Amino acid sequence: MHEKTVEYVVKELGKHRSENDIIRTVVHLENVSWEEARRMVAAVKVKCKGQIARRQSPILVAIGMVTFLGGVALAAGMVIATLMGINLFFLSLPIPYLGNVIYFLTGLGMMAGAAWGSGSVILEFLTARDQEDDG
């Protein structure tokens, strides 16, 4: 496979492009069958995992941080609202403070999900970098 094709595949995978779109372009660039292009893309995915992770990680970590901060704001807002005596209802159910609890738990879930997702992206980035350094 030509170096320009490898660079193209890494760049596009780093942008979260559809694998089928990338394969279609590789078919035209390399003048090979679909199956051969699919194997080429898979090989680049394995060989250049670190480069792809480096291209993907900033966006994913930024989204994770925004989600985490939104969760903090939601959970903290619900604590403050509850302490101030503001009663939020959930889906018109007549259970006092049910909305406060649901929104607080949603905020905690956002924080947990963002921390887990960002952590896995960072861990994948570091693992791929270490493997790239070793290989």
N, CA, C and O atoms as a GROMACS GRO file, in nm:
protein
  540
    1MET      N    1   0.085  -0.117   0.000
    1MET     CA    2   0.000   0.000   0.000
    1MET      C    3   0.090   0.123   0.000
    1MET      O    4   0.192   0.127   0.069
    2HIS      N    5   0.052   0.223  -0.077
    2HIS     CA    6   0.129   0.347  -0.085
    2HIS      C    7   0.123   0.424   0.046
    2HIS      O    8   0.025   0.417   0.121
    3GLU      N    9   0.229   0.498   0.073
    3GLU     CA   10   0.238   0.576   0.197
    3GLU      C   11   0.127   0.680   0.206
    3GLU      O   12   0.072   0.704   0.314
    4LYS      N   13   0.092   0.741   0.093
    4LYS     CA   14  -0.016   0.841   0.094
    4LYS      C   15  -0.150   0.777   0.132
    4LYS      O   16  -0.232   0.840   0.199
    5THR      N   17  -0.170   0.654   0.090
    5THR     CA   18  -0.294   0.584   0.124
    5THR      C   19  -0.296   0.554   0.273
    5THR      O   20  -0.401   0.567   0.338
    6VAL      N   21  -0.182   0.513   0.329
    6VAL     CA   22  -0.174   0.486   0.473
    6VAL      C   23  -0.204   0.615   0.550
    6VAL      O   24  -0.282   0.614   0.646
    7GLU      N   25  -0.144   0.726   0.508
    7GLU     CA   26  -0.169   0.854   0.574
    7GLU      C   27  -0.316   0.892   0.566
    7GLU      O   28  -0.374   0.943   0.662
    8TYR      N   29  -0.377   0.868   0.449
    8TYR     CA   30  -0.518   0.899   0.432
    8TYR      C   31  -0.604   0.816   0.528
    8TYR      O   32  -0.694   0.870   0.593
    9VAL      N   33  -0.576   0.686   0.536
    9VAL     CA   34  -0.655   0.598   0.623
    9VAL      C   35  -0.641   0.641   0.768
    9VAL      O   36  -0.740   0.647   0.841
   10VAL      N   37  -0.519   0.670   0.812
   10VAL     CA   38  -0.497   0.714   0.951
   10VAL      C   39  -0.571   0.844   0.978
   10VAL      O   40  -0.636   0.860   1.081
   11LYS      N   41  -0.561   0.938   0.885
   11LYS     CA   42  -0.627   1.068   0.902
   11LYS      C   43  -0.778   1.052   0.912
   11LYS      O   44  -0.842   1.112   0.999
   12GLU      N   45  -0.836   0.971   0.824
   12GLU     CA   46  -0.980   0.954   0.822
   12GLU      C   47  -1.031   0.875   0.943
   12GLU      O   48  -1.135   0.909   1.000
   13LEU      N   49  -0.958   0.771   0.983
   13LEU     CA   50  -0.997   0.698   1.104
   13LEU      C   51  -0.987   0.788   1.226
   13LEU      O   52  -1.067   0.777   1.319
   14GLY      N   53  -0.889   0.877   1.227
   14GLY     CA   54  -0.874   0.972   1.336
   14GLY      C   55  -0.988   1.071   1.344
   14GLY      O   56  -1.014   1.129   1.449
   15LYS      N   57  -1.055   1.092   1.231
   15LYS     CA   58  -1.170   1.183   1.227
   15LYS      C   59  -1.303   1.110   1.248
   15LYS      O   60  -1.410   1.169   1.234
   16HIS      N   61  -1.295   0.981   1.281
   16HIS     CA   62  -1.415   0.898   1.305
   16HIS      C   63  -1.500   0.882   1.180
   16HIS      O   64  -1.622   0.872   1.189
   17ARG      N   65  -1.438   0.880   1.064
   17ARG     CA   66  -1.511   0.860   0.939
   17ARG      C   67  -1.558   0.714   0.930
   17ARG      O   68  -1.501   0.625   0.993
   18SER      N   69  -1.660   0.693   0.851
   18SER     CA   70  -1.713   0.558   0.831
   18SER      C   71  -1.608   0.471   0.762
   18SER      O   72  -1.544   0.513   0.666
   19GLU      N   73  -1.592   0.350   0.814
   19GLU     CA   74  -1.494   0.259   0.756
   19GLU      C   75  -1.528   0.225   0.611
   19GLU      O   76  -1.438   0.210   0.528
   20ASN      N   77  -1.655   0.214   0.580
   20ASN     CA   78  -1.695   0.184   0.442
   20ASN      C   79  -1.656   0.296   0.346
   20ASN      O   80  -1.616   0.271   0.233
   21ASP      N   81  -1.669   0.421   0.392
   21ASP     CA   82  -1.628   0.534   0.309
   21ASP      C   83  -1.477   0.532   0.285
   21ASP      O   84  -1.430   0.560   0.174
   22ILE      N   85  -1.402   0.498   0.389
   22ILE     CA   86  -1.256   0.490   0.376
   22ILE      C   87  -1.220   0.377   0.280
   22ILE      O   88  -1.134   0.394   0.193
   23ILE      N   89  -1.285   0.262   0.295
   23ILE     CA   90  -1.256   0.148   0.207
   23ILE      C   91  -1.288   0.184   0.062
   23ILE      O   92  -1.212   0.149  -0.028
   24ARG      N   93  -1.399   0.253   0.040
   24ARG     CA   94  -1.437   0.294  -0.095
   24ARG      C   95  -1.327   0.379  -0.158
   24ARG      O   96  -1.293   0.361  -0.275
   25THR      N   97  -1.272   0.472  -0.081
   25THR     CA   98  -1.165   0.557  -0.133
   25THR      C   99  -1.039   0.476  -0.160
   25THR      O  100  -0.971   0.498  -0.260
   26VAL      N  101  -1.007   0.383  -0.069
   26VAL     CA  102  -0.889   0.298  -0.088
   26VAL      C  103  -0.904   0.213  -0.214
   26VAL      O  104  -0.806   0.191  -0.286
   27VAL      N  105  -1.024   0.166  -0.242
   27VAL     CA  106  -1.048   0.088  -0.364
   27VAL      C  107  -1.007   0.171  -0.486
   27VAL      O  108  -0.943   0.120  -0.577
   28HIS      N  109  -1.045   0.299  -0.487
   28HIS     CA  110  -1.013   0.385  -0.601
   28HIS      C  111  -0.865   0.425  -0.603
   28HIS      O  112  -0.803   0.428  -0.709
   29LEU      N  113  -0.808   0.454  -0.485
   29LEU     CA  114  -0.668   0.496  -0.480
   29LEU      C  115  -0.572   0.384  -0.518
   29LEU      O  116  -0.474   0.407  -0.590
   30GLU      N  117  -0.600   0.264  -0.470
   30GLU     CA  118  -0.508   0.151  -0.490
   30GLU      C  119  -0.549   0.060  -0.606
   30GLU      O  120  -0.473  -0.028  -0.645
   31ASN      N  121  -0.670   0.082  -0.661
   31ASN     CA  122  -0.721   0.000  -0.770
   31ASN      C  123  -0.722  -0.148  -0.732
   31ASN      O  124  -0.668  -0.233  -0.803
   32VAL      N  125  -0.786  -0.176  -0.616
   32VAL     CA  126  -0.797  -0.312  -0.565
   32VAL      C  127  -0.943  -0.345  -0.540
   32VAL      O  128  -1.030  -0.258  -0.550
   33SER      N  129  -0.971  -0.471  -0.508
   33SER     CA  130  -1.108  -0.512  -0.478
   33SER      C  131  -1.149  -0.461  -0.340
   33SER      O  132  -1.067  -0.418  -0.260
   34TRP      N  133  -1.279  -0.467  -0.317
   34TRP     CA  134  -1.334  -0.421  -0.188
   34TRP      C  135  -1.274  -0.501  -0.072
   34TRP      O  136  -1.234  -0.444   0.029
   35GLU      N  137  -1.268  -0.631  -0.089
   35GLU     CA  138  -1.216  -0.718   0.017
   35GLU      C  139  -1.070  -0.688   0.046
   35GLU      O  140  -1.028  -0.684   0.162
   36GLU      N  141  -0.992  -0.668  -0.057
   36GLU     CA  142  -0.850  -0.634  -0.039
   36GLU      C  143  -0.835  -0.498   0.030
   36GLU      O  144  -0.750  -0.482   0.118
   37ALA      N  145  -0.916  -0.402  -0.010
   37ALA     CA  146  -0.912  -0.270   0.054
   37ALA      C  147  -0.953  -0.280   0.201
   37ALA      O  148  -0.896  -0.213   0.286
   38ARG      N  149  -1.052  -0.365   0.231
   38ARG     CA  150  -1.094  -0.385   0.370
   38ARG      C  151  -0.980  -0.441   0.453
   38ARG      O  152  -0.957  -0.398   0.566
   39ARG      N  153  -0.908  -0.537   0.396
   39ARG     CA  154  -0.793  -0.594   0.467
   39ARG      C  155  -0.683  -0.490   0.487
   39ARG      O  156  -0.618  -0.486   0.591
   40MET      N  157  -0.663  -0.405   0.386
   40MET     CA  158  -0.562  -0.299   0.398
   40MET      C  159  -0.597  -0.202   0.511
   40MET      O  160  -0.511  -0.166   0.591
   41VAL      N  161  -0.723  -0.161   0.516
   41VAL     CA  162  -0.768  -0.068   0.621
   41VAL      C  163  -0.753  -0.134   0.758
   41VAL      O  164  -0.710  -0.069   0.854
   42ALA      N  165  -0.788  -0.262   0.768
   42ALA     CA  166  -0.774  -0.333   0.895
   42ALA      C  167  -0.627  -0.341   0.936
   42ALA      O  168  -0.595  -0.327   1.054
   43ALA      N  169  -0.539  -0.363   0.841
   43ALA     CA  170  -0.396  -0.370   0.871
   43ALA      C  171  -0.343  -0.235   0.919
   43ALA      O  172  -0.264  -0.228   1.014
   44VAL      N  173  -0.386  -0.128   0.855
   44VAL     CA  174  -0.345   0.006   0.897
   44VAL      C  175  -0.399   0.035   1.036
   44VAL      O  176  -0.330   0.097   1.118
   45LYS      N  177  -0.521  -0.009   1.063
   45LYS     CA  178  -0.582   0.011   1.195
   45LYS      C  179  -0.497  -0.051   1.304
   45LYS      O  180  -0.479   0.008   1.411
   46VAL      N  181  -0.446  -0.170   1.280
   46VAL     CA  182  -0.363  -0.240   1.378
   46VAL      C  183  -0.225  -0.177   1.386
   46VAL      O  184  -0.173  -0.150   1.494
   47LYS      N  185  -0.165  -0.153   1.269
   47LYS     CA  186  -0.028  -0.103   1.264
   47LYS      C  187  -0.014   0.040   1.320
   47LYS      O  188   0.084   0.072   1.386
   48CYS      N  189  -0.112   0.124   1.293
   48CYS     CA  190  -0.104   0.266   1.329
   48CYS      C  191  -0.201   0.302   1.441
   48CYS      O  192  -0.252   0.414   1.445
   49LYS      N  193  -0.227   0.209   1.531
   49LYS     CA  194  -0.324   0.231   1.638
   49LYS      C  195  -0.290   0.355   1.721
   49LYS      O  196  -0.380   0.432   1.759
   50GLY      N  197  -0.163   0.375   1.750
   50GLY     CA  198  -0.121   0.491   1.830
   50GLY      C  199  -0.149   0.622   1.762
   50GLY      O  200  -0.198   0.716   1.825
   51GLN      N  201  -0.119   0.630   1.632
   51GLN     CA  202  -0.145   0.753   1.558
   51GLN      C  203  -0.294   0.784   1.553
   51GLN      O  204  -0.335   0.898   1.569
   52ILE      N  205  -0.374   0.680   1.531
   52ILE     CA  206  -0.519   0.699   1.525
   52ILE      C  207  -0.572   0.745   1.660
   52ILE      O  208  -0.653   0.837   1.667
   53ALA      N  209  -0.525   0.681   1.768
   53ALA     CA  210  -0.569   0.719   1.903
   53ALA      C  211  -0.530   0.863   1.934
   53ALA      O  212  -0.607   0.936   1.995
   54ARG      N  213  -0.411   0.904   1.892
   54ARG     CA  214  -0.367   1.043   1.916
   54ARG      C  215  -0.456   1.142   1.844
   54ARG      O  216  -0.484   1.250   1.895
   55ARG      N  217  -0.503   1.105   1.726
   55ARG     CA  218  -0.590   1.196   1.650
   55ARG      C  219  -0.730   1.201   1.711
   55ARG      O  220  -0.796   1.305   1.706
   56GLN      N  221  -0.776   1.091   1.769
   56GLN     CA  222  -0.912   1.085   1.823
   56GLN      C  223  -0.922   1.140   1.964
   56GLN      O  224  -1.025   1.198   2.001
   57SER      N  225  -0.819   1.123   2.043
   57SER     CA  226  -0.830   1.150   2.186
   57SER      C  227  -0.862   1.293   2.225
   57SER      O  228  -0.940   1.311   2.319
   58PRO      N  229  -0.810   1.397   2.161
   58PRO     CA  230  -0.844   1.533   2.207
   58PRO      C  231  -0.993   1.563   2.201
   58PRO      O  232  -1.048   1.623   2.294
   59ILE      N  233  -1.058   1.523   2.094
   59ILE     CA  234  -1.201   1.552   2.080
   59ILE      C  235  -1.281   1.473   2.184
   59ILE      O  236  -1.370   1.528   2.249
   60LEU      N  237  -1.249   1.345   2.199
   60LEU     CA  238  -1.324   1.261   2.292
   60LEU      C  239  -1.305   1.306   2.437
   60LEU      O  240  -1.400   1.307   2.515
   61VAL      N  241  -1.183   1.343   2.472
   61VAL     CA  242  -1.157   1.390   2.608
   61VAL      C  243  -1.227   1.523   2.633
   61VAL      O  244  -1.280   1.546   2.742
   62ALA      N  245  -1.229   1.611   2.533
   62ALA     CA  246  -1.299   1.740   2.547
   62ALA      C  247  -1.449   1.718   2.568
   62ALA      O  248  -1.510   1.782   2.654
   63ILE      N  249  -1.508   1.628   2.491
   63ILE     CA  250  -1.650   1.597   2.508
   63ILE      C  251  -1.674   1.538   2.647
   63ILE      O  252  -1.773   1.572   2.713
   64GLY      N  253  -1.584   1.451   2.691
   64GLY     CA  254  -1.595   1.393   2.824
   64GLY      C  255  -1.588   1.498   2.934
   64GLY      O  256  -1.663   1.492   3.031
   65MET      N  257  -1.498   1.595   2.918
   65MET     CA  258  -1.485   1.698   3.021
   65MET      C  259  -1.609   1.787   3.026
   65MET      O  260  -1.655   1.824   3.134
   66VAL      N  261  -1.663   1.821   2.909
   66VAL     CA  262  -1.786   1.902   2.907
   66VAL      C  263  -1.901   1.826   2.972
   66VAL      O  264  -1.979   1.884   3.047
   67THR      N  265  -1.912   1.697   2.943
   67THR     CA  266  -2.017   1.614   3.003
   67THR      C  267  -1.997   1.605   3.154
   67THR      O  268  -2.093   1.614   3.230
   68PHE      N  269  -1.872   1.586   3.197
   68PHE     CA  270  -1.843   1.579   3.340
   68PHE      C  271  -1.883   1.709   3.410
   68PHE      O  272  -1.947   1.706   3.515
   69LEU      N  273  -1.846   1.822   3.352
   69LEU     CA  274  -1.879   1.952   3.413
   69LEU      C  275  -2.030   1.975   3.413
   69LEU      O  276  -2.084   2.034   3.507
   70GLY      N  277  -2.099   1.930   3.308
   70GLY     CA  278  -2.245   1.939   3.306
   70GLY      C  279  -2.307   1.855   3.417
   70GLY      O  280  -2.404   1.896   3.481
   71GLY      N  281  -2.250   1.737   3.440
   71GLY     CA  282  -2.298   1.651   3.549
   71GLY      C  283  -2.274   1.714   3.685
   71GLY      O  284  -2.360   1.707   3.773
   72VAL      N  285  -2.158   1.777   3.703
   72VAL     CA  286  -2.129   1.846   3.829
   72VAL      C  287  -2.230   1.959   3.851
   72VAL      O  288  -2.284   1.975   3.960
   73ALA      N  289  -2.254   2.036   3.744
   73ALA     CA  290  -2.349   2.147   3.756
   73ALA      C  291  -2.489   2.096   3.789
   73ALA      O  292  -2.558   2.154   3.873
   74LEU      N  293  -2.532   1.989   3.724
   74LEU     CA  294  -2.666   1.935   3.749
   74LEU      C  295  -2.678   1.881   3.891
   74LEU      O  296  -2.775   1.911   3.961
   75ALA      N  297  -2.580   1.802   3.934
   75ALA     CA  298  -2.585   1.745   4.069
   75ALA      C  299  -2.577   1.855   4.175
   75ALA      O  300  -2.654   1.854   4.272
   76ALA      N  301  -2.486   1.950   4.157
   76ALA     CA  302  -2.473   2.058   4.254
   76ALA      C  303  -2.599   2.144   4.256
   76ALA      O  304  -2.644   2.188   4.362
   77GLY      N  305  -2.655   2.168   4.139
   77GLY     CA  306  -2.780   2.246   4.132
   77GLY      C  307  -2.892   2.179   4.207
   77GLY      O  308  -2.972   2.246   4.273
   78MET      N  309  -2.900   2.048   4.198
   78MET     CA  310  -3.006   1.975   4.268
   78MET      C  311  -2.984   1.976   4.419
   78MET      O  312  -3.080   1.984   4.495
   79VAL      N  313  -2.858   1.968   4.462
   79VAL     CA  314  -2.829   1.977   4.606
   79VAL      C  315  -2.870   2.115   4.657
   79VAL      O  316  -2.934   2.127   4.761
   80ILE      N  317  -2.833   2.218   4.585
   80ILE     CA  318  -2.867   2.356   4.626
   80ILE      C  319  -3.018   2.375   4.625
   80ILE      O  320  -3.073   2.433   4.719
   81ALA      N  321  -3.085   2.327   4.519
   81ALA     CA  322  -3.230   2.342   4.511
   81ALA      C  323  -3.299   2.270   4.626
   81ALA      O  324  -3.394   2.322   4.684
   82THR      N  325  -3.252   2.151   4.660
   82THR     CA  326  -3.312   2.075   4.769
   82THR      C  327  -3.290   2.145   4.902
   82THR      O  328  -3.382   2.153   4.984
   83LEU      N  329  -3.169   2.196   4.924
   83LEU     CA  330  -3.140   2.266   5.050
   83LEU      C  331  -3.220   2.396   5.062
   83LEU      O  332  -3.250   2.440   5.173
   84MET      N  333  -3.254   2.456   4.948
   84MET     CA  334  -3.335   2.578   4.950
   84MET      C  335  -3.484   2.546   4.961
   84MET      O  336  -3.566   2.637   4.972
   85GLY      N  337  -3.518   2.418   4.957
   85GLY     CA  338  -3.658   2.379   4.971
   85GLY      C  339  -3.734   2.378   4.840
   85GLY      O  340  -3.857   2.372   4.840
   86ILE      N  341  -3.666   2.385   4.729
   86ILE     CA  342  -3.733   2.382   4.599
   86ILE      C  343  -3.767   2.237   4.566
   86ILE      O  344  -3.680   2.150   4.563
   87ASN      N  345  -3.894   2.213   4.542
   87ASN     CA  346  -3.945   2.079   4.518
   87ASN      C  347  -3.970   2.063   4.368
   87ASN      O  348  -4.059   2.127   4.313
   88LEU      N  349  -3.892   1.977   4.304
   88LEU     CA  350  -3.910   1.951   4.161
   88LEU      C  351  -3.985   1.818   4.145
   88LEU      O  352  -3.945   1.716   4.201
   89PHE      N  353  -4.092   1.822   4.068
   89PHE     CA  354  -4.167   1.700   4.041
   89PHE      C  355  -4.114   1.637   3.912
   89PHE      O  356  -4.061   1.706   3.826
   90PHE      N  357  -4.129   1.507   3.902
   90PHE     CA  358  -4.080   1.435   3.786
   90PHE      C  359  -4.197   1.370   3.715
   90PHE      O  360  -4.269   1.289   3.774
   91LEU      N  361  -4.217   1.405   3.588
   91LEU     CA  362  -4.325   1.350   3.506
   91LEU      C  363  -4.462   1.363   3.573
   91LEU      O  364  -4.545   1.273   3.563
   92SER      N  365  -4.485   1.472   3.638
   92SER     CA  366  -4.612   1.502   3.704
   92SER      C  367  -4.650   1.400   3.810
   92SER      O  368  -4.768   1.391   3.846
   93LEU      N  369  -4.555   1.326   3.861
   93LEU     CA  370  -4.584   1.233   3.970
   93LEU      C  371  -4.588   1.312   4.101
   93LEU      O  372  -4.501   1.397   4.124
   94PRO      N  373  -4.685   1.287   4.185
   94PRO     CA  374  -4.699   1.367   4.307
   94PRO      C  375  -4.609   1.320   4.422
   94PRO      O  376  -4.653   1.315   4.537
   95ILE      N  377  -4.486   1.285   4.392
   95ILE     CA  378  -4.393   1.240   4.495
   95ILE      C  379  -4.297   1.355   4.524
   95ILE      O  380  -4.222   1.397   4.436
   96PRO      N  381  -4.300   1.408   4.646
   96PRO     CA  382  -4.215   1.522   4.678
   96PRO      C  383  -4.067   1.493   4.655
   96PRO      O  384  -4.016   1.387   4.694
   97TYR      N  385  -4.000   1.586   4.594
   97TYR     CA  386  -3.855   1.583   4.571
   97TYR      C  387  -3.810   1.468   4.479
   97TYR      O  388  -3.690   1.441   4.470
   98LEU      N  389  -3.902   1.402   4.411
   98LEU     CA  390  -3.862   1.295   4.319
   98LEU      C  391  -3.777   1.351   4.205
   98LEU      O  392  -3.677   1.291   4.166
   99GLY      N  393  -3.816   1.466   4.152
   99GLY     CA  394  -3.739   1.529   4.046
   99GLY      C  395  -3.599   1.564   4.093
   99GLY      O  396  -3.502   1.546   4.019
  100ASN      N  397  -3.588   1.615   4.216
  100ASN     CA  398  -3.457   1.648   4.271
  100ASN      C  399  -3.366   1.525   4.272
  100ASN      O  400  -3.249   1.532   4.233
  101VAL      N  401  -3.420   1.413   4.318
  101VAL     CA  402  -3.342   1.290   4.328
  101VAL      C  403  -3.304   1.240   4.188
  101VAL      O  404  -3.189   1.204   4.163
  102ILE      N  405  -3.401   1.237   4.096
  102ILE     CA  406  -3.376   1.188   3.961
  102ILE      C  407  -3.269   1.273   3.891
  102ILE      O  408  -3.176   1.219   3.831
  103TYR      N  409  -3.283   1.405   3.900
  103TYR     CA  410  -3.185   1.492   3.833
  103TYR      C  411  -3.048   1.484   3.900
  103TYR      O  412  -2.946   1.492   3.833
  104PHE      N  413  -3.046   1.468   4.031
  104PHE     CA  414  -2.918   1.450   4.102
  104PHE      C  415  -2.850   1.322   4.055
  104PHE      O  416  -2.730   1.323   4.025
  105LEU      N  417  -2.926   1.212   4.047
  105LEU     CA  418  -2.870   1.085   4.001
  105LEU      C  419  -2.826   1.093   3.854
  105LEU      O  420  -2.728   1.030   3.815
  106THR      N  421  -2.899   1.170   3.774
  106THR     CA  422  -2.859   1.191   3.635
  106THR      C  423  -2.724   1.263   3.629
  106THR      O  424  -2.638   1.227   3.549
  107GLY      N  425  -2.707   1.364   3.714
  107GLY     CA  426  -2.580   1.435   3.720
  107GLY      C  427  -2.466   1.343   3.762
  107GLY      O  428  -2.357   1.349   3.705
  108LEU      N  429  -2.491   1.257   3.861
  108LEU     CA  430  -2.389   1.161   3.902
  108LEU      C  431  -2.356   1.064   3.790
  108LEU      O  432  -2.240   1.029   3.768
  109GLY      N  433  -2.459   1.020   3.719
  109GLY     CA  434  -2.438   0.931   3.605
  109GLY      C  435  -2.356   0.996   3.495
  109GLY      O  436  -2.270   0.932   3.434
  110MET      N  437  -2.382   1.123   3.469
  110MET     CA  438  -2.304   1.196   3.370
  110MET      C  439  -2.157   1.204   3.412
  110MET      O  440  -2.068   1.185   3.330
  111MET      N  441  -2.134   1.231   3.540
  111MET     CA  442  -1.997   1.240   3.589
  111MET      C  443  -1.927   1.104   3.578
  111MET      O  444  -1.812   1.096   3.534
  112ALA      N  445  -1.996   0.999   3.619
  112ALA     CA  446  -1.936   0.865   3.616
  112ALA      C  447  -1.908   0.822   3.472
  112ALA      O  448  -1.801   0.769   3.442
  113GLY      N  449  -2.003   0.843   3.383
  113GLY     CA  450  -1.985   0.805   3.243
  113GLY      C  451  -1.873   0.882   3.176
  113GLY      O  452  -1.794   0.825   3.100
  114ALA      N  453  -1.867   1.012   3.202
  114ALA     CA  454  -1.761   1.093   3.143
  114ALA      C  455  -1.624   1.054   3.196
  114ALA      O  456  -1.528   1.046   3.120
  115ALA      N  457  -1.615   1.028   3.325
  115ALA     CA  458  -1.487   0.987   3.383
  115ALA      C  459  -1.444   0.851   3.328
  115ALA      O  460  -1.327   0.832   3.294
  116TRP      N  461  -1.537   0.758   3.317
  116TRP     CA  462  -1.505   0.625   3.265
  116TRP      C  463  -1.464   0.634   3.118
  116TRP      O  464  -1.364   0.575   3.077
  117GLY      N  465  -1.542   0.706   3.038
  117GLY     CA  466  -1.512   0.718   2.895
  117GLY      C  467  -1.380   0.789   2.869
  117GLY      O  468  -1.299   0.743   2.789
  118SER      N  469  -1.359   0.902   2.937
  118SER     CA  470  -1.234   0.976   2.918
  118SER      C  471  -1.115   0.894   2.967
  118SER      O  472  -1.009   0.894   2.905
  119GLY      N  473  -1.135   0.825   3.078
  119GLY     CA  474  -1.027   0.741   3.130
  119GLY      C  475  -0.990   0.631   3.034
  119GLY      O  476  -0.872   0.602   3.015
  120SER      N  477  -1.090   0.567   2.972
  120SER     CA  478  -1.059   0.460   2.877
  120SER      C  479  -0.991   0.514   2.752
  120SER      O  480  -0.904   0.448   2.695
  121VAL      N  481  -1.029   0.634   2.708
  121VAL     CA  482  -0.964   0.694   2.591
  121VAL      C  483  -0.818   0.727   2.624
  121VAL      O  484  -0.729   0.700   2.544
  122ILE      N  485  -0.796   0.784   2.740
  122ILE     CA  486  -0.659   0.819   2.780
  122ILE      C  487  -0.576   0.693   2.797
  122ILE      O  488  -0.461   0.688   2.755
  123LEU      N  489  -0.634   0.590   2.859
  123LEU     CA  490  -0.563   0.463   2.876
  123LEU      C  491  -0.529   0.400   2.741
  123LEU      O  492  -0.418   0.350   2.723
  124GLU      N  493  -0.623   0.402   2.647
  124GLU     CA  494  -0.598   0.348   2.514
  124GLU      C  495  -0.487   0.427   2.444
  124GLU      O  496  -0.400   0.369   2.379
  125PHE      N  497  -0.491   0.558   2.459
  125PHE     CA  498  -0.388   0.643   2.400
  125PHE      C  499  -0.251   0.608   2.456
  125PHE      O  500  -0.155   0.593   2.380
  126LEU      N  501  -0.241   0.595   2.589
  126LEU     CA  502  -0.113   0.564   2.651
  126LEU      C  503  -0.066   0.423   2.614
  126LEU      O  504   0.053   0.401   2.591
  127THR      N  505  -0.159   0.328   2.610
  127THR     CA  506  -0.122   0.191   2.573
  127THR      C  507  -0.073   0.185   2.429
  127THR      O  508   0.028   0.120   2.400
  128ALA      N  509  -0.143   0.252   2.340
  128ALA     CA  510  -0.103   0.252   2.199
  128ALA      C  511   0.033   0.321   2.182
  128ALA      O  512   0.115   0.277   2.102
  129ARG      N  513   0.056   0.426   2.256
  129ARG     CA  514   0.184   0.497   2.249
  129ARG      C  515   0.297   0.407   2.298
  129ARG      O  516   0.404   0.403   2.238
  130ASP      N  517   0.274   0.335   2.408
  130ASP     CA  518   0.376   0.245   2.461
  130ASP      C  519   0.405   0.132   2.362
  130ASP      O  520   0.521   0.095   2.343
  131GLN      N  521   0.300   0.076   2.300
  131GLN     CA  522   0.318  -0.030   2.203
  131GLN      C  523   0.393   0.020   2.081
  131GLN      O  524   0.475  -0.052   2.023
  132GLU      N  525   0.365   0.144   2.042
  132GLU     CA  526   0.432   0.204   1.927
  132GLU      C  527   0.580   0.226   1.957
  132GLU      O  528   0.666   0.208   1.870
  133ASP      N  529   0.610   0.267   2.081
  133ASP     CA  530   0.749   0.288   2.122
  133ASP      C  531   0.825   0.156   2.126
  133ASP      O  532   0.942   0.151   2.090
  134ASP      N  533   0.757   0.049   2.171
  134ASP     CA  534   0.821  -0.083   2.179
  134ASP      C  535   0.844  -0.142   2.041
  134ASP      O  536   0.946  -0.207   2.016
  135GLY      N  537   0.748  -0.119   1.951
  135GLY     CA  538   0.753  -0.180   1.817
  135GLY      C  539   0.820  -0.097   1.720
  135GLY      O  540   0.831  -0.135   1.603
   0.00000   0.00000   0.00000
